[in-house]
């Protein structure tokens, strides 16, 4: 059986590495993208089961990635968990309205992120709203 | 939006992004070590990383208060200092 594939989109390589260690330890296959363009390409070519998405990205931002994802019928059901260093004001509500399954500000507690991942995967439409 | 307000907003966004990312790295790798994902730790090593994580958590609380609109407890302190100064003069 294929392992659940998670696409981590973040321009910070240390954040990517830390998430990779934690997610792999929990049985997930992890892919990376470091900007909005490569994230969009990875969505199409890799078809991940879930996306962990930073908002502040080169070549666009996380909202651009979500917009592209939701415009593509074959990708629209992939749940997105936003994990960002941006401030709460505006960004949380905007991200949830844009279709994010969950919104976390960095730093996130591992247990909360892993819980949100499991819940979002259980709900392929990403209708869950979970805030730390 | 006035120029000072705009600049303050930009500074807040910059600080939030930079400090939260740095703090996330400290917390991520601290927890990775504590959870033994990079090998077993001695009791002393575990204790020291615990201290590091505890203080990272305190920094996070300060960030949440200072950058995300939670009432700033320092405002009260400032008022107290002003009143005390007033009594002295």
Backbone of each chain as ProteinMPNN parsed JSONL, in Angstrom:
{"seq_chain_A": "XXXXXXXXXXXXXXXXXXXXXXXXXXXXXXXXXXXXXXXXXXXXXXXXXXXXXXXXXXXXXXXXXXXXXXXXXXXXXXXXXXXXXXXXXXXXXXXXXXXXXXXXXXXXXXXXXXXXXXXXXXXXXXXXXXXX", "coords_chain_A": {"N_chain_A": [[0.852, -1.205, 0.0], [0.579, 2.222, -0.879], [2.306, 4.886, 0.726], [0.925, 7.662, 2.527], [1.102, 10.733, 0.906], [2.644, 13.759, 1.444], [2.864, 17.113, 0.559], [5.151, 19.541, 1.275], [5.273, 22.935, 1.378], [7.414, 25.457, 1.555], [9.595, 28.204, 1.88], [11.739, 28.191, 3.519], [14.54, 26.362, 4.19], [15.29, 25.064, 6.55], [12.958, 24.819, 8.02], [11.608, 23.122, 6.281], [13.203, 20.822, 6.46], [12.928, 20.143, 9.195], [10.148, 19.613, 9.351], [10.082, 17.487, 7.619], [11.531, 15.457, 8.97], [9.858, 15.02, 11.16], [7.394, 14.3, 9.951], [8.063, 12.061, 8.386], [8.795, 10.333, 10.415], [6.342, 9.765, 11.346], [5.286, 8.168, 9.454], [4.668, 9.226, 6.968], [5.094, 9.963, 3.478], [7.207, 12.422, 2.149], [7.25, 15.35, 0.219], [8.794, 18.185, -1.348], [8.402, 21.715, -1.98], [9.596, 24.933, -2.854], [8.676, 27.356, -3.685], [5.945, 29.263, -5.148], [5.502, 28.56, -7.806], [6.868, 26.098, -8.239], [5.464, 24.661, -6.387], [2.891, 24.558, -7.486], [3.459, 23.081, -9.784], [4.295, 20.686, -8.6], [1.939, 19.842, -7.443], [0.45, 19.066, -9.647], [2.035, 17.104, -10.909], [2.727, 15.287, -8.908], [0.498, 14.775, -7.352], [-0.231, 14.997, -4.446], [-1.459, 13.747, -1.252], [-2.058, 15.554, 0.651], [-1.409, 18.987, 1.501], [0.987, 20.977, 3.096], [1.202, 24.267, 3.664], [3.034, 27.204, 3.361], [2.499, 30.759, 3.624], [3.965, 33.035, 2.846], [5.752, 33.153, 0.105], [8.242, 32.846, -2.509], [7.765, 33.99, -5.909], [4.969, 34.387, -6.074], [2.326, 33.715, -3.722], [1.114, 31.808, -0.862], [-1.638, 32.016, -1.116], [-2.013, 32.276, -3.829], [-1.23, 29.747, -4.666], [-3.252, 28.184, -3.475], [-5.455, 29.188, -4.842], [-4.927, 28.376, -7.485], [-4.955, 25.642, -7.112], [-7.613, 25.135, -6.352], [-8.941, 25.845, -8.616], [-8.566, 23.824, -10.327], [-10.229, 21.034, -11.107], [-9.442, 18.392, -10.691], [-7.648, 18.566, -8.695], [-8.769, 19.902, -6.661], [-9.812, 18.725, -4.371], [-7.757, 18.158, -2.69], [-6.624, 18.414, 0.541], [-5.547, 21.364, 2.276], [-3.252, 22.53, 4.599], [-2.506, 25.383, 6.227], [0.52, 26.755, 7.251], [2.129, 29.184, 8.748], [4.293, 32.072, 9.164], [3.168, 34.476, 9.147], [1.16, 37.235, 10.415], [-1.808, 36.867, 12.459], [-4.066, 38.488, 11.955], [-6.237, 39.14, 9.348], [-4.941, 37.094, 7.736], [-5.619, 34.476, 8.744], [-8.486, 34.239, 8.585], [-8.761, 34.791, 5.874], [-7.335, 32.679, 4.721], [-8.82, 30.431, 5.544], [-11.222, 31.013, 4.331], [-10.39, 30.79, 1.759], [-10.295, 28.15, 1.453], [-8.627, 26.543, 2.997], [-7.98, 23.751, 5.095], [-7.103, 23.911, 7.646], [-5.507, 26.263, 9.842], [-2.427, 27.337, 10.961], [-0.257, 29.183, 13.023], [3.231, 29.643, 12.928], [5.426, 29.063, 15.693], [4.221, 25.697, 15.433], [2.659, 23.294, 17.543], [3.745, 19.979, 17.443], [1.96, 17.872, 17.941], [-0.517, 19.04, 17.5], [-0.391, 19.727, 14.802], [-0.094, 17.182, 13.622], [-2.472, 16.012, 14.382], [-4.3, 17.623, 13.01], [-3.566, 16.985, 10.405], [-4.284, 14.264, 10.228], [-7.052, 14.481, 10.603], [-7.769, 16.112, 8.453], [-7.065, 14.501, 6.315], [-8.871, 12.456, 6.704], [-11.126, 13.718, 5.977], [-11.755, 14.313, 2.959], [-12.62, 16.477, 1.582], [-11.778, 18.559, 3.009], [-13.245, 19.992, 4.876], [-13.042, 20.438, 7.515], [-12.478, 22.655, 10.194], [-9.9, 23.729, 11.98], [-8.323, 25.236, 14.544], [-5.388, 26.097, 16.244]], "CA_chain_A": [[0.0, 0.0, 0.0], [1.37, 3.444, -0.949], [2.23, 5.745, 1.9], [0.29, 8.958, 2.314], [2.092, 11.664, 0.37], [2.411, 15.145, 1.87], [3.7, 18.133, -0.076], [5.484, 20.658, 2.157], [5.65, 24.11, 0.589], [7.974, 26.49, 2.434], [10.856, 28.673, 1.301], [12.791, 28.072, 4.534], [15.01, 24.969, 4.129], [15.344, 24.458, 7.886], [11.58, 24.424, 8.32], [11.308, 21.939, 5.453], [13.904, 19.662, 7.011], [12.296, 19.786, 10.465], [8.858, 18.975, 9.07], [10.366, 16.207, 6.978], [11.899, 14.474, 10.003], [8.669, 14.709, 11.972], [6.362, 13.625, 9.153], [8.562, 10.725, 8.031], [8.734, 9.515, 11.634], [4.943, 9.377, 11.525], [4.884, 7.266, 8.374], [4.267, 9.908, 5.741], [6.073, 10.29, 2.442], [7.256, 13.889, 2.126], [7.789, 16.034, -0.955], [9.027, 19.598, -1.051], [8.459, 22.788, -2.982], [10.059, 26.106, -2.112], [8.038, 28.582, -4.164], [4.571, 29.043, -5.619], [5.501, 27.91, -9.123], [7.205, 24.682, -8.084], [4.366, 24.035, -5.641], [1.818, 24.276, -8.452], [3.928, 21.981, -10.632], [4.302, 19.452, -7.807], [0.548, 19.417, -7.258], [-0.004, 18.415, -10.881], [2.821, 15.912, -11.248], [2.85, 14.345, -7.795], [-0.817, 14.494, -6.768], [-0.1, 14.641, -3.029], [-2.714, 13.535, -0.513], [-2.271, 16.735, 1.509], [-0.387, 20.024, 1.343], [1.276, 21.919, 4.184], [1.507, 25.427, 2.816], [3.404, 28.513, 3.904], [1.855, 31.826, 2.84], [4.971, 33.915, 2.256], [6.578, 32.351, -0.802], [8.696, 33.513, -3.736], [7.023, 33.724, -7.165], [3.556, 34.271, -5.729], [2.276, 33.368, -2.304], [0.292, 30.642, -0.584], [-2.998, 32.225, -1.619], [-1.965, 31.978, -5.265], [-1.195, 28.277, -4.785], [-4.601, 27.673, -3.164], [-6.364, 29.582, -5.924], [-4.661, 27.489, -8.622], [-5.382, 24.292, -6.729], [-9.069, 25.017, -6.326], [-9.475, 26.036, -9.971], [-8.358, 22.579, -11.06], [-11.174, 20.066, -10.529], [-8.799, 17.14, -10.29], [-6.794, 18.831, -7.526], [-9.495, 20.747, -5.7], [-10.129, 18.015, -3.129], [-6.561, 17.949, -1.862], [-6.679, 19.345, 1.685], [-4.405, 22.256, 2.499], [-3.064, 23.058, 5.948], [-1.625, 26.55, 6.167], [1.464, 26.888, 8.37], [2.772, 30.427, 8.328], [4.82, 33.014, 10.136], [2.449, 35.746, 9.01], [0.317, 37.577, 11.539], [-3.159, 36.3, 12.409], [-5.033, 39.426, 11.394], [-6.484, 38.988, 7.909], [-4.468, 35.871, 7.075], [-6.34, 33.259, 9.136], [-9.819, 34.219, 7.973], [-8.6, 34.739, 4.412], [-6.902, 31.325, 4.351], [-9.941, 29.505, 5.724], [-12.193, 31.33, 3.276], [-9.826, 30.318, 0.483], [-10.455, 26.695, 1.377], [-7.697, 25.789, 3.837], [-8.625, 22.88, 6.083], [-6.665, 24.344, 8.967], [-4.555, 27.372, 9.816], [-1.55, 27.398, 12.129], [0.863, 30.11, 13.032], [4.477, 29.076, 13.442], [5.684, 27.63, 15.659], [3.062, 24.869, 15.754], [2.95, 22.092, 18.326], [3.697, 18.815, 16.552], [0.751, 17.068, 18.183], [-1.651, 19.718, 16.867], [-0.261, 19.603, 13.351], [-0.344, 15.793, 13.235], [-3.918, 15.799, 14.549], [-4.988, 18.29, 11.894], [-3.283, 16.21, 9.189], [-5.136, 13.059, 10.24], [-8.449, 14.888, 10.413], [-7.955, 16.621, 7.088], [-7.013, 13.354, 5.406], [-10.141, 11.744, 6.873], [-12.163, 14.515, 5.317], [-11.067, 14.649, 1.712], [-13.058, 17.779, 1.089], [-11.123, 19.589, 3.802], [-14.247, 20.884, 5.467], [-12.701, 20.66, 8.915], [-11.851, 23.921, 10.586], [-9.205, 23.449, 13.229], [-7.339, 26.249, 14.905], [-4.641, 25.752, 17.452]], "C_chain_A": [[0.885, 1.252, 0.0], [1.22, 4.255, 0.337], [1.546, 7.059, 1.526], [1.359, 9.997, 1.974], [1.734, 13.1, 0.767], [3.401, 16.072, 1.17], [3.9, 19.289, 0.909], [5.978, 21.813, 1.292], [6.115, 25.205, 1.546], [9.325, 26.912, 1.85], [12.013, 28.588, 2.287], [13.281, 26.615, 4.586], [15.071, 24.292, 5.489], [13.957, 24.005, 8.332], [11.231, 23.156, 7.54], [11.953, 20.691, 6.05], [13.252, 19.197, 8.321], [10.966, 19.079, 10.264], [9.066, 17.595, 8.466], [10.681, 15.131, 8.01], [10.655, 14.04, 10.775], [7.637, 13.904, 11.177], [6.796, 12.214, 8.762], [8.498, 9.795, 9.233], [7.312, 9.043, 11.912], [4.39, 8.633, 10.31], [4.496, 7.925, 7.07], [5.441, 10.007, 4.758], [6.041, 11.806, 2.265], [7.91, 14.391, 0.84], [7.937, 17.506, -0.615], [8.818, 20.49, -2.272], [8.808, 24.054, -2.226], [9.52, 27.417, -2.655], [6.692, 28.227, -4.787], [4.53, 28.3, -6.951], [5.821, 26.427, -9.002], [6.133, 23.955, -7.289], [3.239, 23.643, -6.585], [2.21, 23.103, -9.353], [3.877, 20.656, -9.883], [2.888, 18.931, -7.572], [0.08, 18.605, -8.463], [0.725, 17.093, -11.107], [2.812, 14.859, -10.145], [1.526, 13.953, -7.163], [-0.718, 14.1, -5.294], [-1.473, 14.425, -2.383], [-3.059, 14.748, 0.338], [-1.12, 17.715, 1.285], [-0.249, 20.816, 2.644], [1.885, 23.14, 3.521], [1.857, 26.671, 3.624], [2.701, 29.585, 3.061], [2.869, 32.736, 2.16], [5.95, 33.123, 1.416], [7.111, 33.214, -1.946], [7.788, 33.152, -4.922], [5.528, 33.568, -6.932], [3.494, 34.051, -4.236], [1.343, 32.176, -2.118], [-1.13, 30.787, -1.108], [-3.077, 31.943, -3.122], [-1.989, 30.471, -5.482], [-2.59, 27.693, -4.528], [-5.591, 27.999, -4.274], [-6.19, 28.654, -7.128], [-5.163, 26.083, -8.335], [-6.904, 24.15, -6.846], [-9.716, 25.281, -7.686], [-9.362, 24.773, -10.81], [-9.205, 21.483, -10.409], [-10.493, 18.807, -10.005], [-7.909, 17.325, -9.051], [-7.573, 19.442, -6.365], [-9.782, 20.061, -4.375], [-8.913, 17.761, -2.242], [-6.603, 18.927, -0.689], [-5.387, 20.125, 1.873], [-4.391, 22.702, 3.964], [-2.071, 24.207, 5.842], [-0.784, 26.618, 7.44], [2.366, 28.076, 8.045], [3.337, 31.238, 9.485], [4.107, 34.353, 10.068], [1.527, 35.977, 10.209], [-1.103, 37.055, 11.329], [-4.134, 37.193, 11.656], [-5.072, 39.269, 9.886], [-6.142, 37.586, 7.397], [-5.263, 34.618, 7.456], [-7.704, 33.182, 8.446], [-9.718, 34.079, 6.453], [-8.22, 33.334, 3.959], [-8.053, 30.33, 4.471], [-11.014, 29.751, 4.664], [-11.708, 30.839, 1.915], [-9.84, 28.796, 0.388], [-9.469, 25.888, 2.198], [-8.474, 24.966, 4.859], [-8.262, 23.302, 7.495], [-5.648, 25.46, 8.793], [-3.741, 27.339, 11.101], [-0.527, 28.498, 11.924], [2.092, 29.357, 13.532], [4.84, 29.771, 14.763], [4.443, 26.836, 16.081], [3.519, 23.707, 16.627], [2.782, 20.887, 17.412], [2.388, 18.04, 16.697], [-0.459, 17.708, 17.505], [-1.598, 19.604, 15.345], [-0.603, 18.18, 12.896], [-1.834, 15.452, 13.362], [-4.679, 16.406, 13.368], [-4.762, 17.527, 10.584], [-4.197, 14.991, 9.128], [-6.586, 13.423, 9.96], [-8.705, 15.352, 8.977], [-7.927, 15.487, 6.071], [-8.304, 12.544, 5.495], [-11.265, 12.441, 6.125], [-11.589, 15.066, 4.014], [-11.502, 15.997, 1.147], [-12.464, 18.911, 1.924], [-12.088, 20.54, 4.464], [-13.973, 21.181, 6.939], [-12.12, 22.049, 9.116], [-11.222, 23.685, 11.939], [-8.174, 24.521, 13.469], [-6.683, 25.837, 16.19], [-5.15, 26.601, 18.598]], "O_chain_A": [[1.831, 1.342, 0.782], [0.151, 4.298, 0.945], [1.584, 7.501, 0.378], [2.374, 10.119, 2.659], [0.646, 13.585, 0.456], [4.61, 15.845, 1.189], [2.938, 19.934, 1.325], [6.967, 21.689, 0.571], [5.308, 25.805, 2.256], [10.099, 26.075, 1.386], [13.153, 28.882, 1.927], [12.525, 25.727, 4.98], [14.919, 23.074, 5.579], [13.802, 22.948, 8.943], [10.628, 22.231, 8.084], [11.325, 19.636, 6.134], [13.051, 18.0, 8.528], [10.681, 18.075, 10.916], [8.327, 16.656, 8.76], [10.158, 14.02, 7.932], [10.433, 12.852, 11.009], [7.076, 12.934, 11.687], [5.994, 11.281, 8.801], [8.186, 8.612, 9.094], [7.098, 8.056, 12.615], [3.177, 8.487, 10.16], [4.038, 7.247, 6.151], [6.602, 10.119, 5.15], [4.966, 12.405, 2.236], [8.972, 13.92, 0.435], [7.282, 18.012, 0.296], [9.024, 20.085, -3.416], [8.374, 24.241, -1.089], [9.864, 28.484, -2.145], [6.345, 27.055, -4.933], [3.624, 27.502, -7.193], [5.133, 25.591, -9.587], [5.913, 22.761, -7.493], [2.698, 22.541, -6.5], [1.386, 22.237, -9.648], [3.474, 19.633, -10.436], [2.668, 17.722, -7.51], [-0.598, 17.588, -8.317], [0.108, 16.086, -11.455], [2.883, 13.664, -10.43], [1.434, 12.914, -6.508], [-1.084, 12.982, -4.932], [-2.5, 14.863, -2.902], [-4.217, 14.947, 0.704], [-0.01, 17.323, 0.927], [-1.24, 21.267, 3.219], [2.944, 23.064, 2.898], [1.077, 27.128, 4.46], [2.349, 29.334, 1.908], [2.659, 33.162, 1.024], [6.869, 32.495, 1.943], [6.487, 34.212, -2.309], [7.127, 32.114, -4.91], [4.892, 32.704, -7.535], [4.506, 34.185, -3.548], [0.845, 31.606, -3.089], [-1.757, 29.802, -1.498], [-4.084, 31.436, -3.617], [-2.681, 29.975, -6.371], [-3.053, 26.821, -5.264], [-6.457, 27.19, -4.605], [-7.17, 28.201, -7.719], [-5.725, 25.419, -9.206], [-7.406, 23.159, -7.377], [-10.893, 24.981, -7.888], [-9.979, 24.66, -11.869], [-8.923, 21.06, -9.288], [-10.915, 18.23, -9.003], [-7.475, 16.348, -8.441], [-7.09, 19.49, -5.233], [-9.976, 20.731, -3.361], [-9.045, 17.201, -1.153], [-6.616, 20.14, -0.898], [-4.289, 19.612, 1.657], [-5.393, 23.187, 4.49], [-0.932, 24.017, 5.417], [-1.305, 26.548, 8.553], [3.246, 27.991, 7.189], [2.909, 31.101, 10.631], [4.406, 35.262, 10.843], [1.163, 35.04, 10.92], [-1.545, 36.831, 10.202], [-4.921, 36.726, 10.833], [-4.03, 39.268, 9.23], [-6.948, 36.961, 6.708], [-5.553, 33.787, 6.596], [-8.031, 32.183, 7.804], [-10.487, 33.345, 5.831], [-8.716, 32.849, 2.942], [-8.239, 29.484, 3.597], [-11.634, 28.812, 4.164], [-12.507, 30.515, 1.035], [-9.446, 28.223, -0.628], [-9.466, 24.66, 2.112], [-9.48, 25.412, 5.41], [-9.027, 23.076, 8.433], [-5.013, 25.59, 7.746], [-4.299, 27.315, 12.198], [-0.01, 28.714, 10.828], [2.001, 28.537, 14.445], [4.575, 30.963, 14.917], [3.707, 27.252, 16.975], [4.63, 23.2, 16.469], [1.792, 20.785, 16.688], [1.791, 17.611, 15.71], [-1.33, 17.003, 16.995], [-2.62, 19.412, 14.687], [-1.312, 17.993, 11.908], [-2.381, 14.701, 12.555], [-5.579, 15.784, 12.805], [-5.665, 17.436, 9.753], [-4.81, 14.72, 8.096], [-7.265, 12.758, 9.178], [-9.726, 15.022, 8.375], [-8.669, 15.503, 5.089], [-8.778, 12.01, 4.492], [-12.232, 11.81, 5.7], [-11.012, 16.153, 3.984], [-10.804, 16.579, 0.318], [-12.627, 20.085, 1.59], [-11.813, 21.731, 4.606], [-14.594, 22.063, 7.532], [-11.358, 22.543, 8.285], [-11.919, 23.467, 12.929], [-7.249, 24.691, 12.674], [-7.317, 25.304, 17.101], [-4.661, 26.479, 19.721]]}, "seq_chain_B": "XXXXXXXXXXXXXXXXXXXXXXXXXXXXXXXXXXXXXXXXXXXXXXXXXXXXXXXXXXXXXXXXXXXXXXXXXXXXXXXXXXXXXXXXX", "coords_chain_B": {"N_chain_B": [[-4.512, 54.671, 4.974], [-2.127, 55.971, 7.171], [1.313, 57.116, 6.78], [3.094, 56.501, 9.012], [1.51, 54.5, 10.219], [1.384, 52.611, 8.194], [4.066, 51.909, 7.987], [4.488, 50.802, 10.497], [2.812, 48.618, 10.356], [4.08, 47.151, 8.338], [6.486, 46.605, 9.615], [5.615, 45.022, 11.727], [4.633, 42.803, 10.314], [6.993, 41.904, 9.162], [8.561, 41.303, 11.438], [6.967, 39.323, 12.611], [7.04, 37.269, 10.68], [9.832, 36.672, 10.453], [10.699, 36.166, 13.133], [8.933, 34.165, 13.987], [9.487, 32.084, 12.209], [12.162, 31.516, 12.881], [11.825, 30.748, 15.524], [10.184, 28.545, 15.183], [11.947, 26.758, 13.984], [13.761, 26.289, 16.087], [12.032, 25.086, 17.947], [11.039, 22.88, 16.475], [13.363, 21.268, 15.984], [14.294, 20.924, 18.564], [12.218, 19.412, 19.692], [12.417, 17.189, 18.057], [14.85, 16.139, 18.913], [14.277, 15.657, 21.661], [12.286, 13.748, 21.401], [13.721, 11.623, 20.547], [14.217, 11.14, 17.876], [16.539, 11.533, 16.568], [18.291, 9.88, 17.748], [19.101, 8.439, 20.977], [18.975, 10.375, 24.018], [20.928, 11.496, 26.815], [19.959, 11.768, 30.282], [20.688, 14.267, 31.268], [21.139, 15.729, 28.923], [18.569, 15.703, 27.876], [17.255, 17.192, 29.827], [18.419, 19.732, 29.515], [17.671, 20.432, 26.928], [14.992, 20.515, 27.331], [14.805, 22.78, 28.947], [15.57, 24.686, 27.08], [13.435, 24.482, 25.25], [11.315, 25.228, 26.86], [11.85, 27.895, 27.296], [11.741, 28.827, 24.702], [9.054, 28.571, 24.319], [8.14, 30.548, 26.037], [9.052, 32.813, 24.72], [7.47, 32.66, 22.487], [4.947, 33.165, 23.595], [5.254, 35.839, 24.271], [5.588, 36.921, 21.731], [3.08, 36.331, 20.6], [1.466, 37.981, 22.137], [2.56, 40.51, 21.644], [2.514, 40.877, 18.868], [0.085, 40.11, 17.772], [-2.141, 41.518, 18.584], [-3.155, 40.981, 21.101], [-4.033, 42.294, 24.254], [-1.508, 44.368, 25.582], [0.45, 43.597, 28.273], [2.435, 45.207, 29.235], [1.62, 47.786, 29.019], [0.172, 48.485, 31.294], [2.19, 48.407, 33.167], [3.716, 50.559, 32.365], [1.974, 52.676, 32.902], [1.928, 52.541, 35.675], [4.516, 53.206, 36.353], [4.597, 55.832, 35.465], [2.752, 57.058, 37.17], [4.035, 56.693, 39.63], [6.31, 58.212, 39.244], [5.141, 60.668, 39.064], [4.263, 61.112, 41.672], [6.615, 61.421, 42.982], [7.585, 63.81, 42.109]], "CA_chain_B": [[-3.54, 54.357, 6.024], [-1.065, 56.979, 7.231], [2.65, 56.576, 6.569], [3.582, 55.806, 10.212], [0.721, 53.277, 10.423], [1.802, 51.646, 7.181], [5.402, 51.414, 8.335], [4.344, 49.947, 11.675], [2.206, 47.373, 9.873], [5.119, 46.409, 7.618], [7.456, 46.126, 10.598], [4.971, 43.925, 12.447], [4.603, 41.638, 9.414], [8.373, 41.427, 9.02], [8.973, 40.669, 12.692], [6.193, 38.097, 12.784], [7.545, 36.242, 9.766], [11.212, 36.277, 10.761], [10.829, 35.596, 14.477], [8.177, 32.908, 14.079], [10.22, 31.038, 11.486], [13.327, 31.129, 13.683], [11.331, 30.038, 16.702], [9.679, 27.246, 14.72], [13.112, 25.881, 13.784], [14.253, 25.891, 17.42], [11.064, 24.161, 18.54], [10.994, 21.645, 15.682], [14.523, 20.404, 16.181], [14.317, 20.575, 19.983], [11.286, 18.301, 19.886], [12.977, 16.019, 17.366], [15.861, 15.581, 19.819], [13.619, 15.135, 22.871], [11.525, 12.546, 21.041], [14.652, 10.55, 20.192], [14.205, 10.862, 16.433], [17.924, 11.623, 16.09], [19.093, 9.077, 18.667], [18.758, 8.573, 22.396], [19.666, 11.412, 24.77], [21.139, 11.233, 28.24], [19.029, 12.526, 31.117], [21.148, 15.649, 31.352], [20.875, 16.356, 27.618], [17.119, 15.891, 27.789], [16.898, 18.293, 30.735], [18.858, 21.01, 28.953], [16.823, 20.752, 25.771], [13.706, 20.89, 27.915], [14.929, 24.191, 29.362], [15.579, 25.466, 25.84], [12.075, 24.496, 24.689], [10.458, 25.993, 27.77], [12.097, 29.313, 27.045], [11.203, 29.122, 23.369], [7.614, 28.72, 24.509], [7.922, 31.877, 26.635], [9.231, 33.804, 23.646], [6.278, 32.582, 21.646], [3.858, 33.873, 24.29], [5.51, 37.273, 24.128], [5.296, 37.259, 20.339], [1.627, 36.316, 20.398], [0.905, 39.172, 22.771], [3.064, 41.753, 21.07], [2.31, 41.034, 17.423], [-1.225, 39.716, 17.27], [-3.254, 42.312, 19.064], [-3.593, 40.685, 22.457], [-3.672, 43.456, 25.073], [-0.107, 44.341, 26.007], [0.541, 43.766, 29.732], [3.434, 46.229, 29.561], [0.974, 49.095, 29.083], [-0.151, 48.744, 32.695], [3.449, 48.693, 33.862], [4.112, 51.917, 32.006], [1.125, 53.602, 33.658], [2.341, 52.536, 37.084], [5.78, 53.941, 36.464], [4.303, 57.256, 35.297], [2.132, 57.548, 38.405], [5.05, 56.726, 40.681], [7.17, 59.357, 38.968], [4.377, 61.873, 39.369], [4.245, 61.3, 43.12], [7.939, 61.837, 43.453], [7.852, 65.219, 41.764]], "C_chain_B": [[-2.418, 55.407, 6.001], [0.307, 56.308, 7.081], [3.189, 55.863, 7.823], [2.83, 54.489, 10.466], [1.147, 52.195, 9.446], [3.149, 51.04, 7.541], [5.35, 50.488, 9.539], [3.78, 48.579, 11.268], [3.244, 46.506, 9.156], [6.14, 45.819, 8.581], [6.888, 44.932, 11.366], [4.962, 42.652, 11.6], [5.997, 41.032, 9.274], [8.821, 40.68, 10.278], [8.254, 39.347, 12.904], [6.777, 36.977, 11.941], [8.918, 35.749, 10.196], [11.323, 35.586, 12.118], [10.089, 34.271, 14.598], [8.871, 31.774, 13.334], [11.424, 30.563, 12.294], [12.902, 30.313, 14.893], [10.823, 28.641, 16.334], [10.833, 26.264, 14.52], [13.647, 25.384, 15.121], [13.335, 24.835, 18.017], [11.041, 22.828, 17.803], [12.149, 20.715, 16.033], [14.717, 20.053, 17.654], [13.425, 19.388, 20.25], [11.777, 17.031, 19.203], [14.014, 15.335, 18.262], [15.212, 14.936, 21.043], [12.878, 13.831, 22.576], [12.423, 11.399, 20.564], [14.706, 10.23, 18.712], [15.605, 10.97, 15.827], [18.853, 10.831, 17.01], [18.724, 9.361, 20.114], [19.585, 9.663, 23.07], [19.913, 10.94, 26.194], [20.115, 12.069, 29.017], [19.39, 13.995, 31.178], [20.878, 16.396, 30.04], [19.391, 16.658, 27.46], [16.677, 17.081, 28.65], [17.25, 19.639, 30.104], [18.008, 21.411, 27.739], [15.425, 21.138, 26.242], [13.697, 22.342, 28.341], [14.868, 25.106, 28.134], [14.155, 25.602, 25.269], [11.119, 25.315, 25.552], [10.628, 27.484, 27.513], [11.662, 29.742, 25.648], [9.698, 29.353, 23.463], [7.282, 30.092, 25.122], [8.056, 32.973, 25.579], [7.995, 33.821, 22.753], [5.104, 33.328, 22.285], [4.018, 35.383, 24.156], [5.182, 37.732, 22.718], [3.801, 37.336, 20.094], [0.997, 37.588, 20.956], [1.299, 40.441, 22.03], [2.639, 41.964, 19.617], [0.889, 40.754, 16.952], [-2.383, 40.353, 18.01], [-3.798, 41.938, 20.424], [-3.176, 41.873, 23.316], [-2.277, 43.314, 25.672], [-0.009, 44.589, 27.509], [1.532, 44.849, 30.126], [2.805, 47.615, 29.659], [0.661, 49.471, 30.523], [1.112, 49.114, 33.464], [3.868, 50.13, 33.611], [3.298, 52.937, 32.8], [1.569, 53.701, 35.115], [3.601, 53.366, 37.277], [5.521, 55.439, 36.367], [3.678, 57.835, 36.564], [3.166, 57.68, 39.52], [5.957, 57.943, 40.494], [6.468, 60.646, 39.353], [4.363, 62.172, 40.869], [5.562, 61.854, 43.633], [8.193, 63.321, 43.195], [6.77, 66.042, 42.357]], "O_chain_B": [[-1.839, 55.691, 4.953], [0.439, 55.094, 7.235], [3.687, 54.742, 7.72], [3.428, 53.493, 10.872], [1.259, 51.023, 9.803], [3.357, 49.833, 7.423], [6.083, 49.5, 9.598], [4.208, 47.536, 11.764], [3.285, 45.29, 9.34], [6.604, 44.693, 8.403], [7.592, 43.955, 11.622], [5.245, 41.562, 12.098], [6.161, 39.812, 9.269], [9.378, 39.584, 10.205], [8.861, 38.364, 13.328], [6.985, 35.866, 12.43], [9.144, 34.543, 10.294], [11.966, 34.543, 12.238], [10.579, 33.348, 15.249], [8.845, 30.627, 13.782], [11.682, 29.363, 12.388], [13.535, 29.316, 15.243], [11.01, 27.682, 17.084], [10.714, 25.083, 14.845], [13.95, 24.201, 15.274], [13.797, 23.816, 18.53], [11.025, 21.768, 18.429], [11.951, 19.539, 16.337], [15.253, 18.989, 17.964], [13.818, 18.457, 20.953], [11.575, 15.928, 19.711], [14.05, 14.108, 18.359], [15.551, 13.812, 21.416], [12.85, 12.923, 23.406], [11.929, 10.326, 20.218], [15.188, 9.165, 18.325], [15.825, 10.542, 14.694], [20.058, 11.081, 17.048], [18.119, 10.385, 20.431], [20.755, 9.856, 22.739], [19.192, 10.087, 26.712], [19.487, 12.968, 28.459], [18.519, 14.864, 31.145], [20.444, 17.547, 30.049], [19.005, 17.723, 26.977], [15.828, 17.874, 28.24], [16.457, 20.579, 30.16], [17.675, 22.582, 27.558], [14.76, 21.977, 25.634], [12.716, 23.056, 28.131], [14.213, 26.148, 28.144], [13.734, 26.685, 24.864], [10.234, 26.002, 25.043], [9.655, 28.238, 27.514], [11.262, 30.888, 25.439], [9.142, 30.214, 22.781], [6.278, 30.712, 24.773], [7.28, 33.928, 25.55], [7.541, 34.881, 22.323], [4.362, 34.034, 21.602], [3.044, 36.109, 23.953], [4.579, 38.788, 22.52], [3.308, 38.274, 19.467], [0.119, 38.19, 20.337], [0.477, 41.331, 21.816], [2.428, 43.099, 19.188], [0.528, 41.127, 15.836], [-3.48, 39.795, 18.06], [-4.794, 42.507, 20.869], [-2.084, 42.41, 23.134], [-1.921, 42.262, 26.203], [-0.349, 45.676, 27.976], [1.472, 45.359, 31.244], [3.362, 48.513, 30.29], [0.852, 50.616, 30.933], [1.104, 50.017, 34.301], [4.317, 50.83, 34.519], [3.834, 53.924, 33.304], [1.585, 54.779, 35.709], [3.727, 54.126, 38.237], [6.134, 56.229, 37.084], [4.012, 58.942, 36.986], [3.168, 58.662, 40.263], [6.322, 58.615, 41.459], [7.072, 61.58, 39.881], [4.441, 63.328, 41.284], [5.611, 62.64, 44.578], [8.905, 63.992, 43.943], [6.77, 67.264, 42.206]]}, "name": "protein", "num_of_chains": 2, "seq": "XXXXXXXXXXXXXXXXXXXXXXXXXXXXXXXXXXXXXXXXXXXXXXXXXXXXXXXXXXXXXXXXXXXXXXXXXXXXXXXXXXXXXXXXXXXXXXXXXXXXXXXXXXXXXXXXXXXXXXXXXXXXXXXXXXXXXXXXXXXXXXXXXXXXXXXXXXXXXXXXXXXXXXXXXXXXXXXXXXXXXXXXXXXXXXXXXXXXXXXXXXXXXXXXXXXXXXXXXXXXX"}
